[in-house]
């Protein structure tokens, strides 16, 4: 599976849902980018995806928003 990046912040319940799925399915090839811890991550998310909404998954140079869509993508691509 290719490398993926997940934009998130820990207090976000939709992020927690995706993080739980990643943990339960032992998915390892994801880099985690906290948008509250580092302003640069937030700026990069807005630049790539156009909005400051998390969770957001970067794959193939594109940003995928919506926790359910991210989980579907991970199910199909893991
Ligand atoms: N329907 C979205 C909801 C995501 C959501 O509301 N995220 C919040 C943080 S918990 C957020 O980023 N809000 C800022 C915004 O939407 O601009 C999902 O399931 O991923």
PDB file of the backbone (N, CA, C, O) and the ligand in Angstrom, with CONECT records:
HET    LIG  A 101      20
ATOM      1  N   UNK A   1       0.839  -1.201   0.000  1.00  0.00           N
ATOM      2  CA  UNK A   1       0.000   0.000   0.000  1.00  0.00           C
ATOM      3  C   UNK A   1       0.875   1.253   0.000  1.00  0.00           C
ATOM      4  O   UNK A   1       1.964   1.265   0.574  1.00  0.00           O
ATOM      5  N   UNK A   2       0.380   2.304  -0.653  1.00  0.00           N
ATOM      6  CA  UNK A   2       1.179   3.520  -0.760  1.00  0.00           C
ATOM      7  C   UNK A   2       1.160   4.341   0.523  1.00  0.00           C
ATOM      8  O   UNK A   2       0.392   4.081   1.449  1.00  0.00           O
ATOM      9  N   UNK A   3       2.040   5.348   0.541  1.00  0.00           N
ATOM     10  CA  UNK A   3       2.097   6.198   1.727  1.00  0.00           C
ATOM     11  C   UNK A   3       0.946   7.187   1.745  1.00  0.00           C
ATOM     12  O   UNK A   3       0.577   7.762   0.721  1.00  0.00           O
ATOM     13  N   UNK A   4       0.390   7.369   2.928  1.00  0.00           N
ATOM     14  CA  UNK A   4      -0.759   8.236   3.119  1.00  0.00           C
ATOM     15  C   UNK A   4      -0.469   9.182   4.275  1.00  0.00           C
ATOM     16  O   UNK A   4       0.351   8.888   5.144  1.00  0.00           O
ATOM     17  N   UNK A   5      -1.159  10.330   4.272  1.00  0.00           N
ATOM     18  CA  UNK A   5      -1.046  11.248   5.412  1.00  0.00           C
ATOM     19  C   UNK A   5      -2.439  11.564   5.915  1.00  0.00           C
ATOM     20  O   UNK A   5      -3.358  11.811   5.134  1.00  0.00           O
ATOM     21  N   UNK A   6      -2.585  11.553   7.240  1.00  0.00           N
ATOM     22  CA  UNK A   6      -3.867  11.906   7.842  1.00  0.00           C
ATOM     23  C   UNK A   6      -3.707  13.209   8.630  1.00  0.00           C
ATOM     24  O   UNK A   6      -2.934  13.285   9.585  1.00  0.00           O
ATOM     25  N   UNK A   7      -4.456  14.230   8.205  1.00  0.00           N
ATOM     26  CA  UNK A   7      -4.540  15.471   8.966  1.00  0.00           C
ATOM     27  C   UNK A   7      -5.619  15.282  10.022  1.00  0.00           C
ATOM     28  O   UNK A   7      -6.700  14.770   9.727  1.00  0.00           O
ATOM     29  N   UNK A   8      -5.330  15.689  11.237  1.00  0.00           N
ATOM     30  CA  UNK A   8      -6.246  15.433  12.345  1.00  0.00           C
ATOM     31  C   UNK A   8      -5.914  16.363  13.498  1.00  0.00           C
ATOM     32  O   UNK A   8      -4.925  17.094  13.461  1.00  0.00           O
ATOM     33  N   UNK A   9      -6.776  16.323  14.549  1.00  0.00           N
ATOM     34  CA  UNK A   9      -6.330  16.759  15.878  1.00  0.00           C
ATOM     35  C   UNK A   9      -7.022  15.845  16.892  1.00  0.00           C
ATOM     36  O   UNK A   9      -8.140  15.389  16.654  1.00  0.00           O
ATOM     37  N   UNK A  10      -6.366  15.578  18.012  1.00  0.00           N
ATOM     38  CA  UNK A  10      -6.802  14.497  18.896  1.00  0.00           C
ATOM     39  C   UNK A  10      -8.206  14.664  19.476  1.00  0.00           C
ATOM     40  O   UNK A  10      -8.898  13.671  19.695  1.00  0.00           O
ATOM     41  N   UNK A  11      -8.638  15.900  19.728  1.00  0.00           N
ATOM     42  CA  UNK A  11      -9.936  16.114  20.378  1.00  0.00           C
ATOM     43  C   UNK A  11     -11.111  15.983  19.412  1.00  0.00           C
ATOM     44  O   UNK A  11     -12.264  16.057  19.837  1.00  0.00           O
ATOM     45  N   UNK A  12     -10.847  15.795  18.152  1.00  0.00           N
ATOM     46  CA  UNK A  12     -11.899  15.725  17.132  1.00  0.00           C
ATOM     47  C   UNK A  12     -12.506  14.313  17.100  1.00  0.00           C
ATOM     48  O   UNK A  12     -11.799  13.350  16.801  1.00  0.00           O
ATOM     49  N   UNK A  13     -13.801  14.178  17.403  1.00  0.00           N
ATOM     50  CA  UNK A  13     -14.414  12.844  17.449  1.00  0.00           C
ATOM     51  C   UNK A  13     -14.410  12.112  16.104  1.00  0.00           C
ATOM     52  O   UNK A  13     -14.292  10.887  16.070  1.00  0.00           O
ATOM     53  N   UNK A  14     -14.535  12.838  15.015  1.00  0.00           N
ATOM     54  CA  UNK A  14     -14.500  12.198  13.690  1.00  0.00           C
ATOM     55  C   UNK A  14     -13.091  11.667  13.406  1.00  0.00           C
ATOM     56  O   UNK A  14     -12.919  10.628  12.769  1.00  0.00           O
ATOM     57  N   UNK A  15     -12.089  12.404  13.894  1.00  0.00           N
ATOM     58  CA  UNK A  15     -10.698  11.935  13.770  1.00  0.00           C
ATOM     59  C   UNK A  15     -10.500  10.683  14.608  1.00  0.00           C
ATOM     60  O   UNK A  15      -9.842   9.735  14.179  1.00  0.00           O
ATOM     61  N   UNK A  16     -11.077  10.684  15.817  1.00  0.00           N
ATOM     62  CA  UNK A  16     -10.945   9.516  16.692  1.00  0.00           C
ATOM     63  C   UNK A  16     -11.525   8.271  16.040  1.00  0.00           C
ATOM     64  O   UNK A  16     -10.979   7.176  16.171  1.00  0.00           O
ATOM     65  N   UNK A  17     -12.642   8.451  15.334  1.00  0.00           N
ATOM     66  CA  UNK A  17     -13.266   7.316  14.627  1.00  0.00           C
ATOM     67  C   UNK A  17     -12.295   6.730  13.594  1.00  0.00           C
ATOM     68  O   UNK A  17     -12.142   5.513  13.494  1.00  0.00           O
ATOM     69  N   UNK A  18     -11.646   7.611  12.833  1.00  0.00           N
ATOM     70  CA  UNK A  18     -10.699   7.151  11.806  1.00  0.00           C
ATOM     71  C   UNK A  18      -9.451   6.548  12.464  1.00  0.00           C
ATOM     72  O   UNK A  18      -8.941   5.521  12.016  1.00  0.00           O
ATOM     73  N   UNK A  19      -8.968   7.192  13.525  1.00  0.00           N
ATOM     74  CA  UNK A  19      -7.774   6.686  14.218  1.00  0.00           C
ATOM     75  C   UNK A  19      -8.036   5.293  14.802  1.00  0.00           C
ATOM     76  O   UNK A  19      -7.163   4.425  14.777  1.00  0.00           O
ATOM     77  N   UNK A  20      -9.249   5.093  15.328  1.00  0.00           N
ATOM     78  CA  UNK A  20      -9.617   3.783  15.876  1.00  0.00           C
ATOM     79  C   UNK A  20      -9.585   2.724  14.769  1.00  0.00           C
ATOM     80  O   UNK A  20      -9.063   1.625  14.959  1.00  0.00           O
ATOM     81  N   UNK A  21     -10.158   3.077  13.605  1.00  0.00           N
ATOM     82  CA  UNK A  21     -10.156   2.132  12.482  1.00  0.00           C
ATOM     83  C   UNK A  21      -8.711   1.780  12.076  1.00  0.00           C
ATOM     84  O   UNK A  21      -8.388   0.618  11.828  1.00  0.00           O
ATOM     85  N   UNK A  22      -7.865   2.794  12.016  1.00  0.00           N
ATOM     86  CA  UNK A  22      -6.460   2.580  11.628  1.00  0.00           C
ATOM     87  C   UNK A  22      -5.772   1.656  12.637  1.00  0.00           C
ATOM     88  O   UNK A  22      -5.035   0.744  12.264  1.00  0.00           O
ATOM     89  N   UNK A  23      -6.030   1.913  13.913  1.00  0.00           N
ATOM     90  CA  UNK A  23      -5.412   1.112  14.968  1.00  0.00           C
ATOM     91  C   UNK A  23      -5.924  -0.333  14.930  1.00  0.00           C
ATOM     92  O   UNK A  23      -5.139  -1.280  14.986  1.00  0.00           O
ATOM     93  N   UNK A  24      -7.237  -0.487  14.835  1.00  0.00           N
ATOM     94  CA  UNK A  24      -7.828  -1.834  14.856  1.00  0.00           C
ATOM     95  C   UNK A  24      -7.409  -2.663  13.643  1.00  0.00           C
ATOM     96  O   UNK A  24      -7.355  -3.891  13.707  1.00  0.00           O
ATOM     97  N   UNK A  25      -7.116  -1.982  12.548  1.00  0.00           N
ATOM     98  CA  UNK A  25      -6.745  -2.702  11.329  1.00  0.00           C
ATOM     99  C   UNK A  25      -5.235  -2.721  11.108  1.00  0.00           C
ATOM    100  O   UNK A  25      -4.740  -3.187  10.082  1.00  0.00           O
ATOM    101  N   UNK A  26      -4.523  -2.201  12.101  1.00  0.00           N
ATOM    102  CA  UNK A  26      -3.068  -2.270  12.099  1.00  0.00           C
ATOM    103  C   UNK A  26      -2.457  -1.689  10.812  1.00  0.00           C
ATOM    104  O   UNK A  26      -1.534  -2.257  10.229  1.00  0.00           O
ATOM    105  N   UNK A  27      -2.996  -0.557  10.398  1.00  0.00           N
ATOM    106  CA  UNK A  27      -2.499   0.095   9.183  1.00  0.00           C
ATOM    107  C   UNK A  27      -1.290   0.939   9.566  1.00  0.00           C
ATOM    108  O   UNK A  27      -1.371   1.788  10.453  1.00  0.00           O
ATOM    109  N   UNK A  28      -0.165   0.697   8.890  1.00  0.00           N
ATOM    110  CA  UNK A  28       1.105   1.272   9.350  1.00  0.00           C
ATOM    111  C   UNK A  28       1.642   2.390   8.468  1.00  0.00           C
ATOM    112  O   UNK A  28       2.480   3.182   8.898  1.00  0.00           O
ATOM    113  N   UNK A  29       1.159   2.449   7.244  1.00  0.00           N
ATOM    114  CA  UNK A  29       1.816   3.347   6.285  1.00  0.00           C
ATOM    115  C   UNK A  29       1.187   4.744   6.272  1.00  0.00           C
ATOM    116  O   UNK A  29       1.090   5.375   5.219  1.00  0.00           O
ATOM    117  N   UNK A  30       0.770   5.214   7.421  1.00  0.00           N
ATOM    118  CA  UNK A  30       0.134   6.529   7.491  1.00  0.00           C
ATOM    119  C   UNK A  30       0.962   7.448   8.372  1.00  0.00           C
ATOM    120  O   UNK A  30       1.353   7.097   9.485  1.00  0.00           O
ATOM    121  N   UNK A  31       1.215   8.637   7.837  1.00  0.00           N
ATOM    122  CA  UNK A  31       1.878   9.665   8.635  1.00  0.00           C
ATOM    123  C   UNK A  31       0.767  10.527   9.238  1.00  0.00           C
ATOM    124  O   UNK A  31      -0.212  10.852   8.566  1.00  0.00           O
ATOM    125  N   UNK A  32       0.930  10.893  10.513  1.00  0.00           N
ATOM    126  CA  UNK A  32      -0.107  11.649  11.218  1.00  0.00           C
ATOM    127  C   UNK A  32       0.327  13.101  11.365  1.00  0.00           C
ATOM    128  O   UNK A  32       1.395  13.398  11.901  1.00  0.00           O
ATOM    129  N   UNK A  33      -0.526  14.002  10.877  1.00  0.00           N
ATOM    130  CA  UNK A  33      -0.186  15.423  10.874  1.00  0.00           C
ATOM    131  C   UNK A  33      -1.218  16.188  11.698  1.00  0.00           C
ATOM    132  O   UNK A  33      -2.338  16.430  11.249  1.00  0.00           O
ATOM    133  N   UNK A  34      -0.820  16.558  12.904  1.00  0.00           N
ATOM    134  CA  UNK A  34      -1.712  17.262  13.839  1.00  0.00           C
ATOM    135  C   UNK A  34      -1.789  18.737  13.426  1.00  0.00           C
ATOM    136  O   UNK A  34      -0.777  19.437  13.396  1.00  0.00           O
ATOM    137  N   UNK A  35      -2.995  19.193  13.112  1.00  0.00           N
ATOM    138  CA  UNK A  35      -3.137  20.569  12.605  1.00  0.00           C
ATOM    139  C   UNK A  35      -3.177  21.605  13.734  1.00  0.00           C
ATOM    140  O   UNK A  35      -3.064  22.804  13.481  1.00  0.00           O
ATOM    141  N   UNK A  36      -3.338  21.143  14.976  1.00  0.00           N
ATOM    142  CA  UNK A  36      -3.332  22.087  16.103  1.00  0.00           C
ATOM    143  C   UNK A  36      -1.936  22.232  16.687  1.00  0.00           C
ATOM    144  O   UNK A  36      -1.558  23.294  17.181  1.00  0.00           O
ATOM    145  N   UNK A  37      -1.182  21.146  16.622  1.00  0.00           N
ATOM    146  CA  UNK A  37       0.171  21.148  17.169  1.00  0.00           C
ATOM    147  C   UNK A  37       1.114  21.966  16.287  1.00  0.00           C
ATOM    148  O   UNK A  37       2.024  22.629  16.784  1.00  0.00           O
ATOM    149  N   UNK A  38       0.889  21.912  14.984  1.00  0.00           N
ATOM    150  CA  UNK A  38       1.791  22.583  14.046  1.00  0.00           C
ATOM    151  C   UNK A  38       0.979  23.347  13.001  1.00  0.00           C
ATOM    152  O   UNK A  38       0.283  22.753  12.177  1.00  0.00           O
ATOM    153  N   UNK A  39       1.080  24.644  13.053  1.00  0.00           N
ATOM    154  CA  UNK A  39       0.344  25.531  12.136  1.00  0.00           C
ATOM    155  C   UNK A  39       0.659  25.210  10.672  1.00  0.00           C
ATOM    156  O   UNK A  39      -0.182  25.398   9.793  1.00  0.00           O
ATOM    157  N   UNK A  40       1.880  24.724  10.421  1.00  0.00           N
ATOM    158  CA  UNK A  40       2.272  24.396   9.036  1.00  0.00           C
ATOM    159  C   UNK A  40       1.403  23.280   8.471  1.00  0.00           C
ATOM    160  O   UNK A  40       1.092  23.275   7.279  1.00  0.00           O
ATOM    161  N   UNK A  41       1.011  22.339   9.315  1.00  0.00           N
ATOM    162  CA  UNK A  41       0.143  21.255   8.854  1.00  0.00           C
ATOM    163  C   UNK A  41      -1.220  21.797   8.445  1.00  0.00           C
ATOM    164  O   UNK A  41      -1.790  21.378   7.437  1.00  0.00           O
ATOM    165  N   UNK A  42      -1.737  22.734   9.241  1.00  0.00           N
ATOM    166  CA  UNK A  42      -3.029  23.340   8.918  1.00  0.00           C
ATOM    167  C   UNK A  42      -2.935  24.112   7.592  1.00  0.00           C
ATOM    168  O   UNK A  42      -3.815  24.010   6.737  1.00  0.00           O
ATOM    169  N   UNK A  43      -1.855  24.881   7.441  1.00  0.00           N
ATOM    170  CA  UNK A  43      -1.677  25.649   6.198  1.00  0.00           C
ATOM    171  C   UNK A  43      -1.569  24.712   4.997  1.00  0.00           C
ATOM    172  O   UNK A  43      -2.131  24.987   3.937  1.00  0.00           O
ATOM    173  N   UNK A  44      -0.847  23.607   5.167  1.00  0.00           N
ATOM    174  CA  UNK A  44      -0.681  22.652   4.057  1.00  0.00           C
ATOM    175  C   UNK A  44      -2.022  22.019   3.698  1.00  0.00           C
ATOM    176  O   UNK A  44      -2.329  21.818   2.523  1.00  0.00           O
ATOM    177  N   UNK A  45      -2.823  21.706   4.728  1.00  0.00           N
ATOM    178  CA  UNK A  45      -4.145  21.106   4.468  1.00  0.00           C
ATOM    179  C   UNK A  45      -5.016  22.070   3.654  1.00  0.00           C
ATOM    180  O   UNK A  45      -5.643  21.670   2.673  1.00  0.00           O
ATOM    181  N   UNK A  46      -5.050  23.330   4.065  1.00  0.00           N
ATOM    182  CA  UNK A  46      -5.882  24.305   3.352  1.00  0.00           C
ATOM    183  C   UNK A  46      -5.363  24.504   1.920  1.00  0.00           C
ATOM    184  O   UNK A  46      -6.141  24.633   0.975  1.00  0.00           O
ATOM    185  N   UNK A  47      -4.048  24.524   1.786  1.00  0.00           N
ATOM    186  CA  UNK A  47      -3.461  24.711   0.450  1.00  0.00           C
ATOM    187  C   UNK A  47      -3.804  23.539  -0.482  1.00  0.00           C
ATOM    188  O   UNK A  47      -4.136  23.733  -1.652  1.00  0.00           O
ATOM    189  N   UNK A  48      -3.717  22.329   0.063  1.00  0.00           N
ATOM    190  CA  UNK A  48      -3.956  21.148  -0.793  1.00  0.00           C
ATOM    191  C   UNK A  48      -5.437  20.852  -0.984  1.00  0.00           C
ATOM    192  O   UNK A  48      -5.858  20.454  -2.070  1.00  0.00           O
ATOM    193  N   UNK A  49      -6.239  21.047   0.081  1.00  0.00           N
ATOM    194  CA  UNK A  49      -7.635  20.602   0.025  1.00  0.00           C
ATOM    195  C   UNK A  49      -8.659  21.716  -0.075  1.00  0.00           C
ATOM    196  O   UNK A  49      -9.812  21.483  -0.438  1.00  0.00           O
ATOM    197  N   UNK A  50      -8.229  22.933   0.250  1.00  0.00           N
ATOM    198  CA  UNK A  50      -9.139  24.075   0.118  1.00  0.00           C
ATOM    199  C   UNK A  50      -9.937  24.396   1.364  1.00  0.00           C
ATOM    200  O   UNK A  50     -10.573  25.448   1.427  1.00  0.00           O
ATOM    201  N   UNK A  51      -9.924  23.520   2.359  1.00  0.00           N
ATOM    202  CA  UNK A  51     -10.632  23.845   3.596  1.00  0.00           C
ATOM    203  C   UNK A  51      -9.963  23.193   4.803  1.00  0.00           C
ATOM    204  O   UNK A  51      -9.234  22.205   4.718  1.00  0.00           O
ATOM    205  N   UNK A  52     -10.274  23.830   5.938  1.00  0.00           N
ATOM    206  CA  UNK A  52      -9.670  23.412   7.201  1.00  0.00           C
ATOM    207  C   UNK A  52     -10.605  22.464   7.931  1.00  0.00           C
ATOM    208  O   UNK A  52     -11.110  22.785   9.006  1.00  0.00           O
ATOM    209  N   UNK A  53     -10.833  21.303   7.350  1.00  0.00           N
ATOM    210  CA  UNK A  53     -11.712  20.307   7.984  1.00  0.00           C
ATOM    211  C   UNK A  53     -10.938  19.018   8.176  1.00  0.00           C
ATOM    212  O   UNK A  53     -10.244  18.553   7.272  1.00  0.00           O
ATOM    213  N   UNK A  54     -11.063  18.451   9.357  1.00  0.00           N
ATOM    214  CA  UNK A  54     -10.429  17.166   9.638  1.00  0.00           C
ATOM    215  C   UNK A  54     -11.477  16.170  10.132  1.00  0.00           C
ATOM    216  O   UNK A  54     -12.503  16.595  10.663  1.00  0.00           O
ATOM    217  N   UNK A  55     -11.262  14.874   9.981  1.00  0.00           N
ATOM    218  CA  UNK A  55     -10.077  14.272   9.399  1.00  0.00           C
ATOM    219  C   UNK A  55     -10.018  14.494   7.885  1.00  0.00           C
ATOM    220  O   UNK A  55     -11.041  14.660   7.221  1.00  0.00           O
ATOM    221  N   UNK A  56      -8.787  14.490   7.362  1.00  0.00           N
ATOM    222  CA  UNK A  56      -8.566  14.613   5.925  1.00  0.00           C
ATOM    223  C   UNK A  56      -7.391  13.704   5.564  1.00  0.00           C
ATOM    224  O   UNK A  56      -6.349  13.721   6.219  1.00  0.00           O
ATOM    225  N   UNK A  57      -7.580  12.925   4.526  1.00  0.00           N
ATOM    226  CA  UNK A  57      -6.543  11.977   4.107  1.00  0.00           C
ATOM    227  C   UNK A  57      -5.910  12.450   2.804  1.00  0.00           C
ATOM    228  O   UNK A  57      -6.600  12.711   1.818  1.00  0.00           O
ATOM    229  N   UNK A  58      -4.589  12.555   2.819  1.00  0.00           N
ATOM    230  CA  UNK A  58      -3.864  12.877   1.583  1.00  0.00           C
ATOM    231  C   UNK A  58      -3.445  11.572   0.909  1.00  0.00           C
ATOM    232  O   UNK A  58      -2.691  10.778   1.472  1.00  0.00           O
ATOM    233  N   UNK A  59      -3.952  11.368  -0.313  1.00  0.00           N
ATOM    234  CA  UNK A  59      -3.530  10.203  -1.095  1.00  0.00           C
ATOM    235  C   UNK A  59      -3.411  10.618  -2.552  1.00  0.00           C
ATOM    236  O   UNK A  59      -4.255  11.354  -3.063  1.00  0.00           O
ATOM    237  N   UNK A  60      -2.392  10.160  -3.202  1.00  0.00           N
ATOM    238  CA  UNK A  60      -2.184  10.464  -4.631  1.00  0.00           C
ATOM    239  C   UNK A  60      -2.243  11.973  -4.901  1.00  0.00           C
ATOM    240  O   UNK A  60      -2.726  12.406  -5.948  1.00  0.00           O
ATOM    241  N   UNK A  61      -1.751  12.758  -3.956  1.00  0.00           N
ATOM    242  CA  UNK A  61      -1.727  14.206  -4.140  1.00  0.00           C
ATOM    243  C   UNK A  61      -3.072  14.884  -3.958  1.00  0.00           C
ATOM    244  O   UNK A  61      -3.205  16.086  -4.190  1.00  0.00           O
ATOM    245  N   UNK A  62      -4.065  14.117  -3.545  1.00  0.00           N
ATOM    246  CA  UNK A  62      -5.408  14.687  -3.365  1.00  0.00           C
ATOM    247  C   UNK A  62      -5.873  14.535  -1.931  1.00  0.00           C
ATOM    248  O   UNK A  62      -5.500  13.594  -1.231  1.00  0.00           O
ATOM    249  N   UNK A  63      -6.701  15.488  -1.508  1.00  0.00           N
ATOM    250  CA  UNK A  63      -7.248  15.426  -0.152  1.00  0.00           C
ATOM    251  C   UNK A  63      -8.652  14.833  -0.189  1.00  0.00           C
ATOM    252  O   UNK A  63      -9.513  15.245  -0.967  1.00  0.00           O
ATOM    253  N   UNK A  64      -8.846  13.844   0.688  1.00  0.00           N
ATOM    254  CA  UNK A  64     -10.170  13.252   0.859  1.00  0.00           C
ATOM    255  C   UNK A  64     -10.696  13.655   2.236  1.00  0.00           C
ATOM    256  O   UNK A  64     -10.089  13.340   3.260  1.00  0.00           O
ATOM    257  N   UNK A  65     -11.843  14.361   2.247  1.00  0.00           N
ATOM    258  CA  UNK A  65     -12.483  14.733   3.507  1.00  0.00           C
ATOM    259  C   UNK A  65     -13.581  13.694   3.817  1.00  0.00           C
ATOM    260  O   UNK A  65     -13.871  12.818   3.002  1.00  0.00           O
ATOM    261  N   UNK A  66     -14.160  13.810   4.972  1.00  0.00           N
ATOM    262  CA  UNK A  66     -15.262  12.964   5.466  1.00  0.00           C
ATOM    263  C   UNK A  66     -14.741  11.630   6.028  1.00  0.00           C
ATOM    264  O   UNK A  66     -14.158  10.809   5.320  1.00  0.00           O
ATOM    265  N   UNK A  67     -14.978  11.461   7.319  1.00  0.00           N
ATOM    266  CA  UNK A  67     -14.473  10.264   8.015  1.00  0.00           C
ATOM    267  C   UNK A  67     -14.967   8.959   7.374  1.00  0.00           C
ATOM    268  O   UNK A  67     -14.196   8.011   7.227  1.00  0.00           O
ATOM    269  N   UNK A  68     -16.244   8.911   6.995  1.00  0.00           N
ATOM    270  CA  UNK A  68     -16.760   7.666   6.399  1.00  0.00           C
ATOM    271  C   UNK A  68     -16.083   7.373   5.052  1.00  0.00           C
ATOM    272  O   UNK A  68     -15.776   6.222   4.742  1.00  0.00           O
ATOM    273  N   UNK A  69     -15.857   8.420   4.265  1.00  0.00           N
ATOM    274  CA  UNK A  69     -15.193   8.227   2.959  1.00  0.00           C
ATOM    275  C   UNK A  69     -13.737   7.799   3.156  1.00  0.00           C
ATOM    276  O   UNK A  69     -13.210   6.991   2.391  1.00  0.00           O
ATOM    277  N   UNK A  70     -13.094   8.350   4.190  1.00  0.00           N
ATOM    278  CA  UNK A  70     -11.702   7.971   4.481  1.00  0.00           C
ATOM    279  C   UNK A  70     -11.638   6.496   4.886  1.00  0.00           C
ATOM    280  O   UNK A  70     -10.766   5.758   4.429  1.00  0.00           O
ATOM    281  N   UNK A  71     -12.565   6.078   5.746  1.00  0.00           N
ATOM    282  CA  UNK A  71     -12.579   4.669   6.173  1.00  0.00           C
ATOM    283  C   UNK A  71     -12.873   3.755   4.971  1.00  0.00           C
ATOM    284  O   UNK A  71     -12.245   2.706   4.828  1.00  0.00           O
ATOM    285  N   UNK A  72     -13.807   4.141   4.122  1.00  0.00           N
ATOM    286  CA  UNK A  72     -14.079   3.344   2.905  1.00  0.00           C
ATOM    287  C   UNK A  72     -12.833   3.231   2.040  1.00  0.00           C
ATOM    288  O   UNK A  72     -12.513   2.157   1.531  1.00  0.00           O
ATOM    289  N   UNK A  73     -12.127   4.360   1.878  1.00  0.00           N
ATOM    290  CA  UNK A  73     -10.912   4.348   1.069  1.00  0.00           C
ATOM    291  C   UNK A  73      -9.891   3.376   1.678  1.00  0.00           C
ATOM    292  O   UNK A  73      -9.275   2.584   0.964  1.00  0.00           O
ATOM    293  N   UNK A  74      -9.724   3.445   2.991  1.00  0.00           N
ATOM    294  CA  UNK A  74      -8.734   2.583   3.653  1.00  0.00           C
ATOM    295  C   UNK A  74      -9.134   1.112   3.543  1.00  0.00           C
ATOM    296  O   UNK A  74      -8.279   0.241   3.380  1.00  0.00           O
ATOM    297  N   UNK A  75     -10.430   0.843   3.633  1.00  0.00           N
ATOM    298  CA  UNK A  75     -10.909  -0.550   3.483  1.00  0.00           C
ATOM    299  C   UNK A  75     -10.552  -1.093   2.103  1.00  0.00           C
ATOM    300  O   UNK A  75     -10.127  -2.240   1.963  1.00  0.00           O
ATOM    301  N   UNK A  76     -10.732  -0.249   1.088  1.00  0.00           N
ATOM    302  CA  UNK A  76     -10.515  -0.688  -0.295  1.00  0.00           C
ATOM    303  C   UNK A  76      -9.035  -0.740  -0.653  1.00  0.00           C
ATOM    304  O   UNK A  76      -8.637  -1.480  -1.552  1.00  0.00           O
ATOM    305  N   UNK A  77      -8.219   0.046   0.049  1.00  0.00           N
ATOM    306  CA  UNK A  77      -6.823   0.188  -0.381  1.00  0.00           C
ATOM    307  C   UNK A  77      -5.797  -0.378   0.596  1.00  0.00           C
ATOM    308  O   UNK A  77      -4.596  -0.188   0.406  1.00  0.00           O
ATOM    309  N   UNK A  78      -6.250  -1.064   1.631  1.00  0.00           N
ATOM    310  CA  UNK A  78      -5.253  -1.592   2.568  1.00  0.00           C
ATOM    311  C   UNK A  78      -4.737  -2.957   2.156  1.00  0.00           C
ATOM    312  O   UNK A  78      -3.893  -3.531   2.844  1.00  0.00           O
TER     313      UNK A  78
HETATM  314  N1  LIG A 101     -18.747  15.015   8.354  1.00  0.00           N
HETATM  315  C1  LIG A 101     -17.378  15.219   8.728  1.00  0.00           C
HETATM  316  C2  LIG A 101     -17.308  16.106   9.956  1.00  0.00           C
HETATM  317  C3  LIG A 101     -15.893  16.518  10.294  1.00  0.00           C
HETATM  318  C4  LIG A 101     -15.869  17.667  11.289  1.00  0.00           C
HETATM  319  O1  LIG A 101     -16.913  18.265  11.629  1.00  0.00           O
HETATM  320  N2  LIG A 101     -14.671  18.013  11.733  1.00  0.00           N
HETATM  321  C5  LIG A 101     -14.485  19.147  12.605  1.00  0.00           C
HETATM  322  C6  LIG A 101     -13.558  18.838  13.747  1.00  0.00           C
HETATM  323  S1  LIG A 101     -14.213  17.569  14.785  1.00  0.00           S
HETATM  324  C7  LIG A 101     -13.863  20.254  11.777  1.00  0.00           C
HETATM  325  O2  LIG A 101     -12.844  20.061  11.137  1.00  0.00           O
HETATM  326  N3  LIG A 101     -14.509  21.416  11.746  1.00  0.00           N
HETATM  327  C8  LIG A 101     -14.002  22.564  11.056  1.00  0.00           C
HETATM  328  C9  LIG A 101     -14.665  22.785   9.717  1.00  0.00           C
HETATM  329  O3  LIG A 101     -15.520  21.957   9.301  1.00  0.00           O
HETATM  330  O4  LIG A 101     -14.308  23.772   9.071  1.00  0.00           O
HETATM  331  C10 LIG A 101     -16.696  13.877   8.937  1.00  0.00           C
HETATM  332  O5  LIG A 101     -17.393  12.882   9.202  1.00  0.00           O
HETATM  333  O6  LIG A 101     -15.464  13.791   8.801  1.00  0.00           O
CONECT  314  315
CONECT  315  314  316  331
CONECT  316  315  317
CONECT  317  316  318
CONECT  318  317  319  320
CONECT  319  318
CONECT  320  318  321
CONECT  321  320  322  324
CONECT  322  321  323
CONECT  323  322
CONECT  324  321  325  326
CONECT  325  324
CONECT  326  324  327
CONECT  327  326  328
CONECT  328  327  329  330
CONECT  329  328
CONECT  330  328
CONECT  331  315  332  333
CONECT  332  331
CONECT  333  331
END
